[in-house]
Amino acid sequence: MRGQTTLGQSPAELGATVGLLALVAWLTAAAGPAFADPDVTNRPECGFPDDPVEDFTLTDENPTSPTHGQEITLSELQGKVVFLMFIRSSCGHCQSLAPYLDEILASHQADWGDDVAFVLVNLTGYEADLPLFCGLHDLPTVQDTSTAAVADRVGASLYWNYILLPDGRLHRSYYSLYLPTYQQRLEADIDKALGR
């Protein structure tokens, strides 16, 4: 048994096995956590009903948005496919998503036109960081308020994102959407909501 480990491998073989296991572990970690997959169709407790969302009216706070200073009423967006994203303006993940969302909407202007709207909702308590966040993109961004309590009423929390059908019903929900990793899936889901 000289030159053999207790596993029946030579020291060189054992070293190679350990090295391979370390590589697999590193690759798994680099790929990100399993819960980052935005496919949540198997999560019935997503906190968002299939019925039309309760209405809200909030002001677009983003100075570079085409609707800056105007009130955005969710019910008035019916007829469009709406991507509704709840954010915390101080969140690094949310900040990294915003420019990608900006690019996605701009790159599809020719085929989506005015049939698709992106609305970002900043959760209550993160008002101070909103100007910095808005400087990262040109999308309509509204500030949730204690009186509107949009996040409370729709059961939303950080990292939940939704695609609403033109009639206001839920089409798709994502948890912890990662971009650009899942960009094609998001674009395909919006196309499907448009009936294409």
C-alpha positions as CSV (number, residue, x, y, z in Angstrom):
1,M,0.0,0.0,0.0
2,R,3.1,2.2,0.0
3,G,2.5,5.3,-2.2
4,Q,-1.3,5.0,-1.8
5,T,-3.7,7.1,0.1
6,T,-6.5,5.8,2.3
7,L,-8.8,6.4,-0.8
8,G,-6.7,4.0,-2.8
9,Q,-5.2,6.7,-5.0
10,S,-1.6,7.7,-5.4
11,P,-0.7,11.1,-4.0
12,A,-0.5,12.4,-7.6
13,E,-4.0,11.0,-8.4
14,L,-5.4,12.5,-5.2
15,G,-3.9,15.9,-6.0
16,A,-5.5,15.8,-9.4
17,T,-8.9,14.9,-7.9
18,V,-8.7,17.7,-5.3
19,G,-7.7,20.1,-8.0
20,L,-10.7,19.1,-10.2
21,L,-13.1,19.4,-7.3
22,A,-11.7,22.9,-6.5
23,L,-12.2,23.9,-10.1
24,V,-15.8,22.7,-10.2
25,A,-16.5,24.5,-6.9
26,W,-15.0,27.7,-8.3
27,L,-17.0,27.5,-11.6
28,T,-20.2,26.9,-9.6
29,A,-19.6,29.9,-7.4
30,A,-18.7,32.1,-10.4
31,A,-21.9,31.2,-12.1
32,G,-23.9,32.8,-9.3
33,P,-26.4,31.4,-6.8
34,A,-29.2,29.1,-7.9
35,F,-31.8,31.6,-6.7
36,A,-30.6,34.1,-9.3
37,D,-32.6,32.3,-12.0
38,P,-35.5,34.6,-12.7
39,D,-37.9,31.8,-13.7
40,V,-40.3,31.8,-10.7
41,T,-43.3,30.0,-12.3
42,N,-42.8,27.4,-9.6
43,R,-43.1,30.0,-6.8
44,P,-46.8,30.3,-6.1
45,E,-46.1,32.8,-3.3
46,C,-44.8,35.5,-5.6
47,G,-47.0,38.0,-3.9
48,F,-48.7,39.3,-7.0
49,P,-52.2,38.2,-8.0
50,D,-53.3,37.3,-11.5
51,D,-56.0,39.9,-11.3
52,P,-55.3,43.5,-12.3
53,V,-53.0,45.3,-9.9
54,E,-54.5,47.9,-7.6
55,D,-54.1,51.3,-9.2
56,F,-51.6,53.9,-8.2
57,T,-50.7,57.4,-9.2
58,L,-47.1,58.6,-8.5
59,T,-44.9,61.3,-10.1
60,D,-42.0,60.5,-12.4
61,E,-39.0,61.8,-10.6
62,N,-36.4,61.1,-13.2
63,P,-35.2,64.4,-14.9
64,T,-34.1,62.6,-18.0
65,S,-37.3,60.6,-18.5
66,P,-39.7,61.8,-21.3
67,T,-42.4,61.9,-18.7
68,H,-40.5,63.8,-15.9
69,G,-42.7,65.7,-13.6
70,Q,-45.8,64.0,-14.8
71,E,-48.1,61.7,-12.8
72,I,-47.9,58.1,-13.9
73,T,-51.2,56.2,-13.2
74,L,-50.9,52.5,-13.7
75,S,-54.4,52.1,-15.0
76,E,-53.7,54.6,-17.7
77,L,-51.0,52.4,-19.0
78,Q,-53.5,49.6,-19.8
79,G,-53.3,48.8,-23.5
80,K,-49.5,48.6,-23.1
81,V,-47.3,45.8,-21.9
82,V,-45.7,47.2,-18.6
83,F,-42.5,46.1,-17.1
84,L,-42.8,47.1,-13.4
85,M,-39.6,46.9,-11.3
86,F,-39.4,47.6,-7.6
87,I,-36.0,49.0,-6.6
88,R,-34.1,50.5,-3.7
89,S,-32.2,53.4,-5.3
90,S,-29.1,52.7,-3.0
91,C,-29.0,49.0,-4.1
92,G,-25.9,48.2,-6.3
93,H,-27.8,45.4,-8.1
94,C,-30.6,47.8,-9.0
95,Q,-28.1,50.4,-10.1
96,S,-26.4,47.9,-12.4
97,L,-29.8,46.9,-14.0
98,A,-31.0,50.4,-14.9
99,P,-28.6,51.1,-17.8
100,Y,-29.3,47.7,-19.3
101,L,-33.1,48.3,-19.1
102,D,-32.5,51.7,-20.7
103,E,-30.6,50.0,-23.6
104,I,-33.2,47.2,-24.0
105,L,-36.1,49.7,-24.3
106,A,-34.2,51.9,-26.7
107,S,-33.0,49.1,-28.9
108,H,-36.6,47.8,-29.4
109,Q,-38.1,51.2,-30.1
110,A,-38.7,50.3,-33.7
111,D,-40.6,47.1,-33.0
112,W,-42.2,47.8,-29.6
113,G,-42.9,51.5,-30.1
114,D,-45.3,52.9,-27.6
115,D,-46.8,49.4,-26.9
116,V,-44.3,48.8,-24.0
117,A,-43.6,50.9,-20.9
118,F,-41.0,50.4,-18.3
119,V,-41.7,51.9,-14.8
120,L,-39.3,51.7,-11.9
121,V,-40.8,52.1,-8.4
122,N,-38.4,53.2,-5.6
123,L,-39.4,51.8,-2.3
124,T,-40.3,54.1,0.6
125,G,-37.3,55.1,2.8
126,Y,-34.8,55.4,-0.1
127,E,-35.7,58.9,-1.3
128,A,-32.3,60.4,-0.6
129,D,-30.5,58.2,-3.1
130,L,-33.1,58.6,-5.9
131,P,-31.3,61.5,-7.7
132,L,-28.1,59.4,-8.0
133,F,-30.0,56.4,-9.2
134,C,-31.9,58.5,-11.8
135,G,-28.6,59.7,-13.2
136,L,-27.9,56.2,-14.4
137,H,-30.8,55.9,-16.9
138,D,-33.7,57.7,-18.7
139,L,-36.6,55.5,-17.6
140,P,-39.7,56.7,-15.8
141,T,-38.9,56.3,-12.1
142,V,-41.5,57.0,-9.4
143,Q,-41.1,57.3,-5.7
144,D,-43.4,55.1,-3.6
145,T,-44.9,56.9,-0.6
146,S,-46.4,55.9,2.7
147,T,-49.7,57.2,1.5
148,A,-49.6,55.2,-1.8
149,A,-47.8,52.2,-0.3
150,V,-47.7,50.6,-3.7
151,A,-45.1,48.0,-2.6
152,D,-47.3,47.0,0.4
153,R,-50.4,46.7,-1.6
154,V,-49.0,44.5,-4.4
155,G,-46.8,42.4,-2.0
156,A,-43.7,43.5,-3.7
157,S,-40.2,43.6,-2.3
158,L,-36.7,44.2,-3.5
159,Y,-35.8,42.0,-6.5
160,W,-39.3,41.3,-7.6
161,N,-40.1,42.4,-11.1
162,Y,-43.2,42.0,-13.2
163,I,-44.5,42.0,-16.8
164,L,-48.1,43.1,-17.0
165,L,-50.3,42.3,-19.9
166,P,-52.2,45.1,-21.7
167,D,-55.3,44.3,-19.6
168,G,-53.2,44.7,-16.4
169,R,-53.0,41.0,-15.5
170,L,-49.7,39.4,-14.5
171,H,-47.9,37.8,-17.4
172,R,-44.5,37.1,-15.9
173,S,-42.6,37.6,-12.6
174,Y,-38.9,37.5,-11.9
175,Y,-37.0,37.3,-8.8
176,S,-33.5,38.8,-8.8
177,L,-33.4,39.5,-12.5
178,Y,-29.8,39.5,-13.8
179,L,-28.9,41.5,-16.9
180,P,-27.5,41.1,-19.5
181,T,-27.5,37.3,-18.5
182,Y,-31.3,37.1,-18.9
183,Q,-31.9,39.8,-21.5
184,Q,-33.0,37.5,-24.2
185,R,-35.6,35.8,-21.9
186,L,-36.9,39.2,-20.8
187,E,-37.2,40.4,-24.4
188,A,-38.9,37.1,-25.4
189,D,-41.4,37.4,-22.5
190,I,-42.3,41.0,-23.6
191,D,-42.7,39.9,-27.2
192,K,-45.0,37.1,-26.0
193,A,-47.1,39.5,-23.9
194,L,-47.5,41.6,-27.0
195,G,-48.8,38.5,-28.8
196,R,-45.9,38.1,-31.2
